[in-house]
Amino acid sequence: MLARQKTHHLYRTRHVLESPQGAEVIIDGRRYLSFCSNDYLGLASHPAVVRALHEGASEYGAGSGAAHLVTGHSLPHHALEEELAAFTGRPRALLFSTGYMANLGVVAALAERGDTVFEDRLNHASLIDAGLLSQARLRRYPHADMEALERQLAGDAAEHKLIVSDGVFSMDGDIAPLSRLAALAQGHHAWLMIDDAHGLGVLGPSGGGTLEHFGLGLDDVPILIGTLGKAFGTFGAFVAGSEELIETLIQKARTYIYTTALPPAIAQATRASLKLMRQEGWRREHLHQLVARFRAGAQQLGLALSPSQTPIQPLIVGDAARAVALSEALMQRGILISAIRPPTVPEGGARLRITLSAMHNEAQVDRLLEALGEILAVPAAVEA
Ligand SMILES: *Cc1c(COP(=O)(O)O)cnc(C)c1O
């Protein structure tokens, strides 16, 4: 198996970071300009967030000691849940230890044998796994294809139907057609669950994510998933929805019940990052300016940009070997961008997944463009 992974350029290795997350990171003693973290707002190593983590640990210790339903649910967890509910404009929110676990737990709690789960083909792996692990039937529709989804919904006799989609697709950066998803869900009496891991904090005038971007609320999208390891810069995840949804999950979601609560200090740190996310709108504005600058520059270079308005700006190169070679060429130029290969993306869809962050400045984006121009020079431009 390992040899096969190597010959197909699919072998995965890890970099050991010797620094915190930042516009620049240190690997093997060398400094790299990083364009591959999900720390979109630059909060992962923000002093106020780190201070809250310290203070949280001093006050509540390093570990939570138990699951939420035993004695692991402490004051910081509870306060964070209330603040996340207010932030998303929903009656309740429930913390999970990771986004992966939230997705597994929610789908399995809501969809049982005899039900059907409908998923976009490009949904995050944790959502696909959630559909597979539930006892329900899993139907996948072509990416963002609302006609195909409508046909599947109309032709399905299940009593309970659950539609599940990423809000912002994690490897492509495009935004799901949420208004149409919500209309289809209502028309077919299906639940709609949106995993907004890459939208929260980034999209919408106040960082409310993909739902705020479209002006949708609880009635349109009853089940909202957020992860805290991306724009929030910390760790963990949450589900936000009605009182009834949250109480159902507390009773039934196995990945909530049978696992240790995340450390209370992490919850304190997240409260600090939520505050910054809400108060410092300039982070989002700066980020969107960088996205526009990157796209304009890439267009001038003739690069094959994807239709993404978000900080996720993939350059699809197709072949896994080529993606790895390009990533290595960038590393030699002091720029860190990971090559994303199958099965994370479809066969033939290997890419450089570039992510921008509010930590970057314009000169750094220009440096990225310059390096991309060097390694991806369009043949026609070279000949001319
Ligand atoms: C990262 C991600 C997850 C997983 O969240 P973790 O907290 O890292 O486990 C789930 N869904 C999407 C869309 C993601 O991008």
PDBQT file of the ligand as one rigid body, heavy atoms in Angstrom, charges set to zero:
ROOT
HETATM    1  C1  LIG A 401     -12.128  21.329   8.918  1.00  0.00    +0.000 C 
HETATM    2  C2  LIG A 401     -13.519  20.924   8.599  1.00  0.00    +0.000 A 
HETATM    3  C3  LIG A 401     -14.210  20.057   9.443  1.00  0.00    +0.000 A 
HETATM    4  C4  LIG A 401     -13.568  19.381  10.604  1.00  0.00    +0.000 C 
HETATM    5  O1  LIG A 401     -13.423  20.220  11.679  1.00  0.00    +0.000 OA
HETATM    6  P1  LIG A 401     -12.356  19.860  12.804  1.00  0.00    +0.000 P 
HETATM    7  O2  LIG A 401     -12.750  20.682  13.955  1.00  0.00    +0.000 OA
HETATM    8  O3  LIG A 401     -11.033  20.200  12.234  1.00  0.00    +0.000 OA
HETATM    9  O4  LIG A 401     -12.511  18.387  13.060  1.00  0.00    +0.000 OA
HETATM   10  C5  LIG A 401     -15.528  19.805   9.161  1.00  0.00    +0.000 A 
HETATM   11  N1  LIG A 401     -16.136  20.343   8.081  1.00  0.00    +0.000 NA
HETATM   12  C6  LIG A 401     -15.479  21.149   7.231  1.00  0.00    +0.000 A 
HETATM   13  C7  LIG A 401     -16.209  21.702   6.043  1.00  0.00    +0.000 C 
HETATM   14  C8  LIG A 401     -14.152  21.455   7.458  1.00  0.00    +0.000 A 
HETATM   15  O5  LIG A 401     -13.482  22.223   6.612  1.00  0.00    +0.000 OA
ENDROOT
TORSDOF 0
